[in-house]
Amino acid sequence: MQTTQSQIQNLVTELQQHNYNYYVLAMPQISDYDFDQKLKQLEQLEKENPTLILPNSPTQKVGGEITKNFVNFVHQWPMLSLGNTYNEQDLLDFDQRIKKAIGEDFEYVCELKFDGLSMSLTYQDGKLLRAVTRGDGAKGDVVTANVKTIRTIPTTISGEKVPEQFDIRGEVFMHKAAFEKLNLEKIENGEIPYANPRNFASGTIKMQDSNEVAKRPLDCFLYFLYSDTNPFTTHWESLSAVHNWGFKVCEHNRLCQNISQVLDFIKHWETERFNLSYDIDGIVIKVNNYQQQQELGFTAKSPRWAISYKYKAQEVETVLEKVTYQVGRTGAVTPVANLKPVLLAGTTVKRATLHNANEIERLDLYQGDTVLVEKGGEIIPKIISVNRDKRIANAQKIIYPSHCPECDTELVRTDGEVAFYCTNDEACPPQIVAKMQHFIGRKAMNIDGLGAETIETLYQKGYLKHISDIYALKNHEEELKKIGRFGEKSITNMLAGIENSKTMPFEKLLFGLGIRYVGETVARKLVNHFKTIENLQAASLEQLTQTDEIGERIAQSVVDYFLDINHNQQIEVLKQSGLQFISNQQDKVLESNKLTGQNFILSGTFEKFNREQLKEMIEANGGKILGSISAKLNYLVAGDNMGPAKLEKANKLKIPLIGENDLLEMLG
């Protein structure tokens, strides 16, 4: 029989693998529901056995802290930039300078240069004390709460020769598959996508709610150790040690005996980099021995013992054959450049993004233009310029359409947005199909046996025109069996999946309706607040904006959606089909009323319980957790490393500060 400790260890290992499958490979092996059930099982075991909680447990990466303003912190060791070069001769010159200064007896360490966000982590007594962005190199923003949510960054470490206090530098990044997946969701919600994974990672780290950061699949490689009591003599030795302590270190690092081996390493990764799951933009070369590094010293801006070789962005000329326009689920019309096929960055490129009407105008595109296409930090190739010298005589200028290319409805653009939209969401074919494909998706109604291609086929054959028609397919069972591509078993499985989806909770259904800007998180918050579809339909703009984290843009979109009679008619049909339009969340039964009427904020880290556990205790005994410090606050529960801004504001408002033990005494 398994011990509790081995149960916890096995669950942690299994959930970490599922996270990797989901975020890095973009190939989940289990459903969200099954993952959540395993996570709840782990949470329960940890709650009952707090001494057995592992530092790398997924439950310890949930976030939950709100940061209104990021505090600046001065780096003990400045985060200097490296000298850059794009050619081999500069590296040979660098090598000669090293030899003149310290002789011939030295080694290099070559590392991949990740295209992410530089981060400095400080550990004291084996615990993560602080995480600070690079900033201006001298000081950066403290983002500890957000960084703690990154699954590959340990909050506690142990091992041989761990200094009492040290800094470790690294790069926060996002894997390409995860970026593409999240960006697609952003587009589906009618929002402007991020240009590249680096921007996404950077924007995520500066989010104010660490709960939301925890939902973003960030990763981090660590690559340099700083300490007043550094126990190692070489950089290579320290990389091996920090890996053993629990840090994620890139497995592609290489120890090189001379500049020739360095150049071989650079040449290898010039093409091999396109096979990585993340972006790199070059190679970093460092002198290995710490004493030799000190001897070489620094310039005002960079170390003399390191240099970065940057790969040029991949560019190639090809011909623009035509521009087509894609109509998305929300009606956004996106232009796409169709190109004469050309080899770029290891793949054949046939299409490139043009983003929006403004981009077409900026490029001044004409039919048949010779264009320069780039694939650098971008996942999707983009056109960066036009070779006007090769422009064909009498070529026609590319004009962004004024009407929908699919249904001829006049396009509109909302103030403050760059995208044009087709508003004919009830009769524009690609919008209808995409809405139904979104509705059946894994994160919405999760209908087994009904896929995107089947939706397309059933739409073309006239069986589906609206989301509600999915639940009428059972009336056409015999007809469907006569369609060539559908077997009797597949029809049976599909209808069973449709029937089972009627039990999906209200927040999944609301997300599945595809209301613009209403993603998973927003849907959940709306359901938690309004409880029923009737309450939500009747909600005013003011009532919506008073809901936790619902801004005016989202609120207006919800109001507009329910003003459309077609949408309300569809909801009535779905109600008749038996779908869940009432929240199934039970009001919590309180353990006691000891904290009723008392408002709390938790800040910092705690010894006996984590912040989420303390929050549950407070709420279970009638207390309320506030999002920010105000006069309504009764107690600020202060842990280790509490933010100075919170402390200052609490003192100004004369709010009592209590510790973890004080809170536990109040709870009895």
C-alpha positions as CSV (number, residue, x, y, z in Angstrom):
1,M,0.0,0.0,0.0
2,Q,1.3,3.4,-0.9
3,T,2.4,5.8,1.9
4,T,1.0,9.3,1.9
5,Q,4.5,10.6,1.1
6,S,4.8,8.4,-2.0
7,Q,1.2,9.3,-3.1
8,I,2.1,13.0,-2.9
9,Q,5.4,12.4,-4.8
10,N,3.7,10.4,-7.5
11,L,0.9,13.0,-8.0
12,V,3.5,15.8,-8.2
13,T,5.5,13.9,-10.8
14,E,2.4,13.0,-12.8
15,L,1.0,16.6,-12.8
16,Q,4.4,18.0,-13.8
17,Q,4.5,15.7,-16.8
18,H,0.9,16.7,-17.8
19,N,1.9,20.4,-17.5
20,Y,4.9,19.7,-19.8
21,N,2.6,17.9,-22.3
22,Y,0.1,20.8,-22.2
23,Y,2.3,23.8,-22.2
24,V,5.5,22.8,-24.0
25,L,4.4,20.1,-26.4
26,A,0.8,21.5,-26.8
27,M,-0.3,17.8,-26.7
28,P,-2.4,17.2,-23.6
29,Q,-2.9,13.6,-22.6
30,I,-5.8,14.1,-20.2
31,S,-8.8,16.4,-20.0
32,D,-8.8,19.7,-18.0
33,Y,-11.3,18.1,-15.7
34,D,-9.2,15.0,-15.0
35,F,-6.1,17.3,-14.4
36,D,-8.2,19.4,-11.9
37,Q,-9.4,16.3,-10.1
38,K,-5.8,15.1,-9.6
39,L,-4.7,18.6,-8.5
40,K,-7.6,18.6,-5.9
41,Q,-6.5,15.2,-4.7
42,L,-3.0,16.6,-4.2
43,E,-4.3,19.7,-2.5
44,Q,-6.3,17.6,0.0
45,L,-3.4,15.4,0.8
46,E,-1.1,18.4,1.4
47,K,-3.8,20.1,3.5
48,E,-3.9,17.0,5.7
49,N,-0.1,16.6,5.8
50,P,1.5,20.1,5.5
51,T,4.9,18.8,6.5
52,L,5.0,16.7,3.3
53,I,4.4,19.5,0.9
54,L,7.1,19.5,-1.8
55,P,8.7,22.8,-3.0
56,N,8.1,21.8,-6.6
57,S,4.4,20.9,-6.1
58,P,2.0,22.5,-8.6
59,T,-0.1,23.6,-5.7
60,Q,2.7,26.0,-4.7
61,K,2.5,27.8,-8.0
62,V,-1.0,29.2,-7.9
63,G,-0.3,32.9,-7.4
64,G,-3.0,35.0,-5.7
65,E,-1.2,38.2,-4.8
66,I,-2.3,41.6,-6.3
67,T,0.6,44.0,-7.1
68,K,-0.6,47.5,-7.9
69,N,2.8,49.1,-8.2
70,F,6.1,47.3,-8.6
71,V,8.8,48.3,-6.1
72,N,12.3,49.1,-7.5
73,F,15.3,47.2,-6.1
74,V,19.0,47.9,-6.6
75,H,20.9,44.9,-7.9
76,Q,23.8,43.9,-5.6
77,W,25.6,42.8,-8.8
78,P,24.6,45.0,-11.8
79,M,22.9,43.2,-14.7
80,L,25.2,44.4,-17.4
81,S,24.6,43.9,-21.1
82,L,27.0,41.9,-23.2
83,G,28.9,43.1,-26.2
84,N,27.3,41.9,-29.4
85,T,28.8,40.7,-32.7
86,Y,27.4,39.3,-35.9
87,N,30.6,38.1,-37.5
88,E,33.4,35.6,-36.9
89,Q,36.2,38.1,-37.1
90,D,35.0,39.9,-34.0
91,L,35.1,36.6,-32.1
92,L,38.6,36.0,-33.3
93,D,39.6,39.5,-32.1
94,F,37.8,38.8,-28.8
95,D,39.9,35.6,-28.4
96,Q,43.1,37.5,-29.1
97,R,42.3,40.1,-26.4
98,I,41.7,37.4,-23.9
99,K,45.0,35.7,-24.7
100,K,47.0,38.9,-24.4
101,A,45.5,39.5,-21.0
102,I,45.7,36.1,-19.4
103,G,47.7,33.9,-21.7
104,E,46.8,30.7,-23.5
105,D,45.5,28.6,-20.6
106,F,41.8,29.1,-20.4
107,E,38.5,27.6,-21.5
108,Y,35.2,29.0,-22.8
109,V,31.6,28.0,-21.9
110,C,29.2,28.4,-24.8
111,E,25.5,28.9,-24.0
112,L,22.4,29.4,-26.1
113,K,21.2,33.1,-26.0
114,F,17.5,32.8,-25.1
115,D,15.1,35.4,-26.4
116,G,13.3,36.1,-23.2
117,L,13.2,38.4,-20.2
118,S,16.3,38.6,-18.0
119,M,15.6,37.9,-14.3
120,S,17.7,38.0,-11.1
121,L,16.7,35.6,-8.3
122,T,17.9,36.0,-4.7
123,Y,17.9,33.0,-2.3
124,Q,18.6,33.1,1.4
125,D,18.9,30.1,3.6
126,G,17.7,28.0,0.7
127,K,14.4,30.0,0.1
128,L,13.5,32.3,-2.7
129,L,13.7,35.8,-1.2
130,R,13.3,38.1,-4.2
131,A,12.9,38.1,-8.0
132,V,13.9,41.3,-9.8
133,T,13.7,42.2,-13.5
134,R,16.8,43.6,-15.3
135,G,15.4,47.1,-15.5
136,D,18.1,49.5,-16.4
137,G,20.8,47.1,-15.2
138,A,21.4,48.9,-11.9
139,K,17.9,48.4,-10.5
140,G,14.8,46.6,-11.6
141,D,11.2,45.8,-10.6
142,V,10.5,43.3,-7.8
143,V,8.2,40.7,-9.3
144,T,8.6,37.9,-6.7
145,A,4.9,36.9,-6.4
146,N,4.7,36.5,-10.2
147,V,7.9,34.6,-10.6
148,K,6.9,32.1,-7.8
149,T,4.2,30.9,-10.1
150,I,6.7,29.7,-12.7
151,R,6.7,25.9,-12.4
152,T,10.4,25.4,-13.1
153,I,11.6,28.0,-10.6
154,P,12.0,26.3,-7.1
155,T,10.9,28.3,-4.1
156,T,13.2,26.3,-1.9
157,I,16.4,24.5,-2.8
158,S,18.9,22.2,-1.1
159,G,22.2,20.5,-2.0
160,E,25.9,20.5,-1.4
161,K,27.8,23.8,-1.1
162,V,24.7,26.0,-1.2
163,P,25.8,29.6,-0.1
164,E,23.8,31.2,2.7
165,Q,22.8,33.9,0.3
166,F,23.3,34.1,-3.5
167,D,21.8,35.6,-6.7
168,I,21.2,33.5,-9.7
169,R,20.5,35.0,-13.1
170,G,18.3,33.5,-15.8
171,E,15.9,34.1,-18.6
172,V,12.1,33.8,-18.4
173,F,10.6,32.7,-21.7
174,M,7.7,31.0,-23.3
175,H,7.8,27.9,-25.6
176,K,6.6,28.4,-29.1
177,A,3.8,25.9,-29.1
178,A,2.3,27.4,-25.9
179,F,2.6,30.9,-27.4
180,E,0.8,29.9,-30.6
181,K,-2.0,28.3,-28.6
182,L,-2.5,31.2,-26.2
183,N,-2.3,33.8,-29.0
184,L,-5.0,31.9,-30.9
185,E,-7.2,32.2,-27.8
186,K,-6.4,35.9,-27.7
187,I,-7.5,36.3,-31.3
188,E,-10.6,34.3,-30.7
189,N,-11.5,36.6,-27.8
190,G,-11.2,39.6,-30.2
191,E,-8.0,40.9,-28.7
192,I,-4.8,42.0,-30.4
193,P,-2.3,39.1,-30.4
194,Y,1.3,39.5,-29.1
195,A,4.0,39.8,-31.7
196,N,6.3,37.1,-30.3
197,P,6.9,34.9,-27.3
198,R,9.3,37.4,-25.7
199,N,6.7,40.2,-25.6
200,F,4.2,37.7,-24.2
201,A,6.5,36.6,-21.4
202,S,7.5,40.2,-20.6
203,G,3.8,41.3,-20.5
204,T,2.9,38.4,-18.3
205,I,5.6,39.0,-15.7
206,K,4.4,42.6,-15.3
207,M,0.7,41.6,-14.7
208,Q,-0.7,42.8,-11.4
209,D,-2.5,39.6,-10.4
210,S,-0.2,36.6,-9.8
211,N,-3.3,34.3,-10.1
212,E,-3.5,35.2,-13.7
213,V,0.3,34.9,-14.2
214,A,0.0,31.3,-12.8
215,K,-2.2,30.4,-15.8
216,R,0.4,31.5,-18.3
217,P,2.9,28.8,-19.2
218,L,6.2,30.5,-18.5
219,D,9.5,28.7,-18.2
220,C,13.0,29.8,-17.1
221,F,16.6,28.7,-17.7
222,L,19.2,29.7,-15.1
223,Y,22.7,30.4,-16.2
224,F,24.9,32.4,-13.8
225,L,25.6,32.3,-10.0
226,Y,26.7,35.3,-7.9
227,S,27.7,35.1,-4.2
228,D,30.1,36.7,-1.8
229,T,31.0,33.2,-0.8
230,N,31.0,31.4,-4.1
231,P,32.3,27.9,-3.4
232,F,33.2,27.1,-7.1
233,T,36.2,28.0,-9.1
234,T,34.7,27.8,-12.6
235,H,31.4,28.7,-14.3
236,W,31.0,25.2,-15.7
237,E,31.3,23.7,-12.2
238,S,28.7,26.1,-10.8
239,L,26.2,25.2,-13.7
240,S,26.4,21.6,-12.7
241,A,25.9,22.4,-9.0
242,V,22.9,24.7,-9.5
243,H,21.3,22.0,-11.7
244,N,21.7,19.5,-8.8
245,W,20.2,22.1,-6.4
246,G,17.0,22.0,-8.4
247,F,17.4,24.8,-11.0
248,K,16.6,24.3,-14.7
249,V,19.9,24.6,-16.6
250,C,20.0,24.3,-20.4
251,E,21.3,20.9,-21.5
252,H,22.9,22.3,-24.6
253,N,25.7,24.2,-22.8
254,R,29.2,23.2,-24.0
255,L,32.6,23.5,-22.5
256,C,35.1,24.5,-25.3
257,Q,38.9,24.3,-25.2
258,N,39.5,27.0,-27.9
259,I,37.9,29.5,-30.2
260,S,37.7,26.8,-33.0
261,Q,35.3,24.7,-30.9
262,V,33.3,27.9,-30.1
263,L,32.9,28.6,-33.9
264,D,31.8,25.0,-34.5
265,F,29.2,25.4,-31.7
266,I,27.9,28.6,-33.3
267,K,27.7,27.0,-36.8
268,H,25.8,24.0,-35.4
269,W,23.1,26.1,-33.8
270,E,22.7,28.5,-36.7
271,T,20.4,25.9,-38.3
272,E,19.6,23.6,-35.4
273,R,18.0,26.4,-33.4
274,F,14.8,26.1,-35.5
275,N,14.3,22.6,-34.1
276,L,14.1,24.0,-30.5
277,S,10.8,24.4,-28.7
278,Y,11.8,28.0,-27.8
279,D,13.5,31.0,-29.5
280,I,17.2,31.8,-29.3
281,D,18.8,34.7,-31.1
282,G,22.5,33.9,-30.6
283,I,25.2,32.3,-28.6
284,V,26.8,33.6,-25.4
285,I,30.6,32.9,-24.9
286,K,32.1,33.2,-21.4
287,V,35.6,32.6,-20.0
288,N,35.1,29.6,-17.7
289,N,37.5,30.4,-14.7
290,Y,36.1,32.8,-12.1
291,Q,39.6,34.1,-11.2
292,Q,40.4,34.8,-14.8
293,Q,37.0,36.6,-15.1
294,Q,38.0,38.9,-12.3
295,E,41.4,39.5,-13.9
296,L,39.8,40.5,-17.2
297,G,37.3,42.8,-15.4
298,F,34.6,45.0,-16.9
299,T,34.1,48.0,-19.1
300,A,31.5,50.6,-18.0
301,K,28.8,48.6,-19.8
302,S,29.8,45.0,-20.1
303,P,32.2,42.3,-18.8
304,R,35.5,41.8,-20.8
305,W,35.3,38.1,-20.3
306,A,32.0,37.5,-22.2
307,I,30.5,38.3,-25.6
308,S,27.4,37.3,-27.5
309,Y,27.3,36.2,-31.1
310,K,23.9,37.1,-32.6
311,Y,22.4,35.4,-35.5
312,K,21.0,37.6,-38.2
313,A,17.2,37.4,-38.6
314,Q,16.3,35.1,-41.4
315,E,15.2,37.1,-44.4
316,V,14.4,36.2,-48.0
317,E,12.9,37.9,-51.0
318,T,9.8,36.4,-52.7
319,V,6.8,37.5,-54.7
320,L,3.4,38.5,-53.2
321,E,0.9,36.5,-55.3
322,K,-2.2,37.8,-53.6
323,V,-3.8,39.0,-50.3
324,T,-6.6,37.0,-48.8
325,Y,-8.8,37.9,-45.8
326,Q,-9.7,35.6,-42.9
327,V,-12.9,36.2,-41.0
328,G,-12.5,35.0,-37.4
329,R,-15.1,33.8,-34.8
330,T,-15.5,37.4,-33.5
331,G,-15.8,38.8,-37.0
332,A,-12.3,40.3,-37.0
333,V,-11.0,40.4,-40.6
334,T,-7.3,39.6,-40.9
335,P,-5.3,40.1,-44.1
336,V,-2.9,37.3,-45.1
337,A,-0.1,37.5,-47.7
338,N,0.0,34.5,-50.0
339,L,3.5,34.2,-51.3
340,K,5.4,32.3,-53.9
341,P,6.8,29.4,-51.8
342,V,10.3,30.1,-50.5
343,L,12.6,28.3,-48.0
344,L,13.1,30.4,-44.8
345,A,14.5,29.3,-41.5
346,G,14.4,25.6,-42.3
347,T,10.7,25.6,-43.5
348,T,8.9,26.4,-46.8
349,V,7.0,29.6,-46.3
350,K,3.8,30.2,-48.4
351,R,2.0,32.8,-46.2
352,A,2.9,35.7,-44.0
353,T,0.9,37.8,-41.6
354,L,-0.1,41.3,-42.5
355,H,-1.8,42.0,-39.1
356,N,-4.3,44.7,-40.1
357,A,-5.3,47.5,-42.5
358,N,-2.7,49.8,-41.0
359,E,0.1,47.4,-41.9
360,I,-1.0,47.1,-45.6
361,E,-1.0,50.9,-45.8
362,R,2.4,51.2,-44.1
363,L,4.0,48.7,-46.5
364,D,2.3,50.4,-49.5
365,L,1.7,46.9,-51.1
366,Y,0.9,46.3,-54.7
367,Q,-0.2,43.1,-56.5
368,G,2.9,41.1,-57.6
369,D,5.3,43.0,-55.4
370,T,8.7,41.5,-54.5
371,V,8.7,41.5,-50.7
372,L,11.3,40.9,-48.0
373,V,10.0,38.3,-45.6
374,E,11.5,37.8,-42.1
375,K,11.3,35.1,-39.5
376,G,13.2,36.2,-36.4
377,G,11.5,36.4,-33.1
378,E,8.2,36.0,-34.9
379,I,6.5,32.6,-35.0
380,I,4.6,33.5,-38.2
381,P,6.7,35.0,-41.0
382,K,6.0,38.7,-41.7
383,I,6.7,41.1,-44.6
384,I,9.1,43.7,-43.4
385,S,9.5,45.7,-46.7
386,V,8.9,46.0,-50.4
387,N,11.5,46.1,-53.1
388,R,10.0,48.9,-55.2
389,D,12.7,48.6,-57.8
390,K,11.2,45.3,-58.8
391,R,7.5,46.6,-58.9
392,I,5.6,45.6,-62.0
393,A,4.4,48.4,-64.3
394,N,0.7,49.2,-63.9
395,A,0.5,46.9,-60.8
396,Q,-2.7,47.4,-58.7
397,K,-2.5,48.8,-55.2
398,I,-3.7,46.4,-52.4
399,I,-6.7,48.1,-50.8
400,Y,-8.1,46.7,-47.6
401,P,-11.8,45.9,-48.2
402,S,-14.7,48.0,-47.0
403,H,-17.0,45.0,-46.9
404,C,-16.8,41.5,-45.5
405,P,-15.1,39.2,-48.1
406,E,-17.5,36.4,-47.1
407,C,-20.9,38.0,-46.7
408,D,-20.5,41.5,-48.0
409,T,-21.5,43.2,-44.8
410,E,-19.9,46.6,-44.3
411,L,-17.0,46.4,-41.9
412,V,-16.7,48.6,-38.8
413,R,-13.8,49.6,-36.6
414,T,-14.3,50.5,-32.9
415,D,-12.5,53.6,-31.6
416,G,-9.2,52.6,-30.1
417,E,-8.9,49.3,-32.0
418,V,-6.9,48.5,-35.2
419,A,-9.0,45.6,-36.4
420,F,-12.1,45.9,-38.7
421,Y,-15.1,43.6,-37.9
422,C,-17.9,42.1,-39.7
423,T,-21.0,42.5,-37.5
424,N,-23.1,39.9,-39.3
425,D,-22.4,37.1,-36.8
426,E,-25.7,35.3,-37.5
427,A,-25.3,34.9,-41.2
428,C,-21.5,35.2,-42.1
429,P,-20.5,31.5,-42.8
430,P,-16.9,31.5,-41.3
431,Q,-18.1,33.2,-38.2
432,I,-21.0,30.7,-37.7
433,V,-18.7,27.7,-38.3
434,A,-15.9,29.1,-36.0
435,K,-18.4,29.9,-33.2
436,M,-19.7,26.3,-33.3
437,Q,-16.1,25.0,-33.4
438,H,-15.3,27.2,-30.4
439,F,-18.5,25.9,-28.6
440,I,-17.5,22.2,-28.8
441,G,-13.9,22.9,-27.8
442,R,-12.1,21.3,-24.9
443,K,-12.2,24.4,-22.7
444,A,-15.8,25.1,-23.5
445,M,-18.4,22.3,-23.8
446,N,-15.8,19.6,-24.5
447,I,-18.1,17.5,-26.8
448,D,-16.5,14.1,-27.5
449,G,-17.0,12.7,-31.0
450,L,-17.7,16.1,-32.6
451,G,-14.7,17.7,-34.2
452,A,-14.0,20.9,-36.2
453,E,-14.1,19.1,-39.6
454,T,-17.4,17.5,-38.7
455,I,-18.9,20.9,-37.8
456,E,-17.7,22.2,-41.2
457,T,-19.3,19.2,-43.0
458,L,-22.6,19.4,-41.1
459,Y,-22.8,23.2,-41.8
460,Q,-22.2,22.6,-45.5
461,K,-24.9,20.0,-45.6
462,G,-27.4,22.3,-43.9
463,Y,-27.7,20.4,-40.6
464,L,-26.1,23.2,-38.5
465,K,-26.7,26.9,-38.8
466,H,-26.6,27.9,-35.1
467,I,-25.0,26.5,-31.9
468,S,-28.5,25.3,-30.8
469,D,-28.7,23.1,-33.9
470,I,-26.0,20.8,-32.4
471,Y,-28.6,19.6,-29.8
472,A,-31.2,18.9,-32.6
473,L,-28.8,16.5,-34.4
474,K,-30.4,13.5,-32.6
475,N,-33.5,14.1,-34.7
476,H,-31.5,13.4,-37.9
477,E,-29.7,10.3,-36.7
478,E,-30.8,8.0,-39.6
479,E,-30.0,10.7,-42.2
480,L,-26.5,11.3,-40.7
481,K,-25.7,7.6,-41.0
482,K,-26.2,7.9,-44.8
483,I,-23.5,10.6,-45.1
484,G,-20.5,8.8,-46.6
485,R,-17.8,9.8,-44.1
486,F,-19.9,9.0,-41.0
487,G,-20.1,5.4,-39.7
488,E,-22.9,4.2,-37.4
489,K,-20.5,4.0,-34.4
490,S,-19.1,7.5,-34.9
491,I,-22.7,8.9,-35.1
492,T,-23.6,7.1,-31.9
493,N,-20.5,8.4,-30.1
494,M,-21.1,12.0,-31.4
495,L,-24.7,12.0,-30.1
496,A,-23.6,10.5,-26.8
497,G,-21.0,13.3,-26.5
498,I,-23.6,15.9,-27.3
499,E,-26.0,14.5,-24.7
500,N,-23.2,14.4,-22.0
501,S,-22.3,18.0,-22.7
502,K,-25.6,19.1,-21.2
503,T,-24.1,18.6,-17.8
504,M,-21.2,21.0,-18.3
505,P,-21.3,23.9,-15.8
506,F,-22.6,27.3,-16.6
507,E,-19.1,29.0,-16.7
508,K,-18.1,26.5,-19.5
509,L,-21.3,27.2,-21.4
510,L,-20.9,31.0,-21.1
511,F,-17.4,30.8,-22.4
512,G,-18.6,28.6,-25.2
513,L,-21.1,31.2,-26.4
514,G,-18.2,33.2,-27.7
515,I,-19.0,36.6,-26.4
516,R,-16.2,39.0,-27.4
517,Y,-13.6,39.5,-24.7
518,V,-15.2,36.8,-22.4
519,G,-12.5,34.3,-22.0
520,E,-12.4,31.4,-19.5
521,T,-11.5,33.6,-16.5
522,V,-14.0,36.3,-17.3
523,A,-16.8,33.8,-17.8
524,R,-16.0,32.2,-14.4
525,K,-16.1,35.6,-12.6
526,L,-19.4,36.6,-14.3
527,V,-21.0,33.3,-13.3
528,N,-19.7,33.6,-9.7
529,H,-21.2,37.1,-9.4
530,F,-24.5,36.8,-11.3
531,K,-25.3,33.1,-10.7
532,T,-27.9,32.8,-13.5
533,I,-28.2,33.7,-17.2
534,E,-31.3,35.8,-16.4
535,N,-29.3,38.0,-14.0
536,L,-26.6,38.4,-16.5
537,Q,-29.0,39.3,-19.3
538,A,-30.6,42.0,-17.1
539,A,-27.2,43.4,-15.9
540,S,-26.5,47.0,-16.6
541,L,-23.1,48.4,-17.7
542,E,-22.6,49.8,-14.2
543,Q,-23.5,46.5,-12.5
544,L,-21.1,44.6,-14.8
545,T,-18.2,47.0,-14.1
546,Q,-18.7,46.6,-10.4
547,T,-17.9,42.9,-10.8
548,D,-14.4,41.8,-9.8
549,E,-11.9,42.5,-12.6
550,I,-14.6,43.3,-15.2
551,G,-13.6,46.5,-17.1
552,E,-15.8,48.8,-19.2
553,R,-14.7,47.2,-22.5
554,I,-15.7,43.7,-21.4
555,A,-18.9,45.0,-19.8
556,Q,-20.0,46.9,-22.9
557,S,-19.4,43.7,-25.0
558,V,-21.6,41.7,-22.7
559,V,-24.4,44.3,-22.8
560,D,-24.2,44.5,-26.6
561,Y,-24.4,40.7,-26.9
562,F,-27.6,40.5,-24.9
563,L,-29.2,43.4,-26.7
564,D,-29.2,41.2,-29.8
565,I,-32.6,39.4,-30.1
566,N,-31.0,36.6,-32.1
567,H,-28.6,35.8,-29.2
568,N,-31.4,35.7,-26.7
569,Q,-33.5,33.4,-28.9
570,Q,-30.6,31.0,-29.2
571,I,-30.2,31.0,-25.4
572,E,-33.9,30.1,-25.0
573,V,-33.5,27.2,-27.4
574,L,-30.4,26.0,-25.5
575,K,-32.4,26.2,-22.2
576,Q,-35.1,24.0,-23.8
577,S,-32.4,21.5,-24.7
578,G,-31.5,21.2,-21.1
579,L,-28.2,23.1,-20.8
580,Q,-27.0,24.5,-17.5
581,F,-27.6,28.3,-17.2
582,I,-27.5,28.4,-13.4
583,S,-24.3,28.3,-11.3
584,N,-23.8,24.9,-9.7
585,Q,-21.4,26.3,-7.1
586,Q,-22.8,25.8,-3.6
587,D,-22.5,28.6,-1.1
588,K,-19.8,27.6,1.3
589,V,-20.9,26.3,4.7
590,L,-18.9,28.2,7.3
591,E,-16.9,26.4,9.9
592,S,-17.6,29.3,12.3
593,N,-18.5,33.0,12.4
594,K,-15.3,34.0,14.3
595,L,-14.1,36.4,11.5
596,T,-17.5,37.5,10.2
597,G,-17.4,41.2,9.3
598,Q,-13.5,41.2,9.3
599,N,-11.5,42.0,6.1
600,F,-8.0,40.7,5.6
601,I,-5.1,41.0,3.2
602,L,-2.2,38.4,3.2
603,S,1.2,39.5,2.1
604,G,4.6,37.8,2.1
605,T,5.4,34.1,2.7
606,F,4.4,32.1,5.8
607,E,6.0,29.2,7.7
608,K,3.1,26.9,8.7
609,F,0.7,27.3,5.8
610,N,0.9,28.8,2.3
611,R,-1.1,31.9,1.4
612,E,-3.9,30.0,-0.3
613,Q,-4.4,27.8,2.7
614,L,-4.6,30.8,5.0
615,K,-7.1,32.4,2.7
616,E,-9.3,29.3,2.8
617,M,-9.2,29.4,6.6
618,I,-10.2,33.0,6.8
619,E,-13.1,32.6,4.4
620,A,-14.2,29.3,6.1
621,N,-14.6,31.3,9.3
622,G,-16.6,34.2,7.8
623,G,-13.7,36.6,7.0
624,K,-13.2,38.3,3.6
625,I,-10.1,38.7,1.5
626,L,-9.7,42.1,-0.1
627,G,-7.8,42.9,-3.3
628,S,-6.1,46.0,-2.1
629,I,-5.3,48.1,1.0
630,S,-8.1,50.6,1.9
631,A,-9.9,52.0,4.9
632,K,-12.2,48.9,4.7
633,L,-9.3,46.6,5.7
634,N,-9.3,45.4,9.3
635,Y,-6.0,43.4,9.4
636,L,-2.9,43.0,7.2
637,V,-1.5,39.5,7.8
638,A,2.3,40.0,7.3
639,G,4.7,37.2,6.4
640,D,8.3,37.2,5.5
641,N,9.4,39.5,2.6
642,M,6.2,41.5,2.6
643,G,6.2,44.3,0.0
644,P,7.3,47.6,1.4
645,A,4.6,49.5,-0.5
646,K,1.9,47.5,1.3
647,L,3.5,48.1,4.7
648,E,3.8,51.9,4.0
649,K,0.1,52.2,3.0
650,A,-1.1,50.1,5.9
651,N,0.9,52.3,8.3
652,K,-0.6,55.5,6.8
653,L,-4.1,54.1,7.3
654,K,-3.2,52.8,10.8
655,I,-4.3,49.3,9.8
656,P,-3.2,46.7,12.4
657,L,-0.5,44.3,11.3
658,I,-0.7,40.7,12.6
659,G,1.4,37.6,12.0
660,E,0.5,34.1,11.0
661,N,0.4,33.0,14.7
662,D,-1.9,35.9,15.6
663,L,-4.3,34.8,12.8
664,L,-4.2,31.2,14.0
665,E,-5.0,32.4,17.5
666,M,-8.0,34.4,16.2
667,L,-9.2,31.1,14.6
668,G,-8.7,29.2,17.8
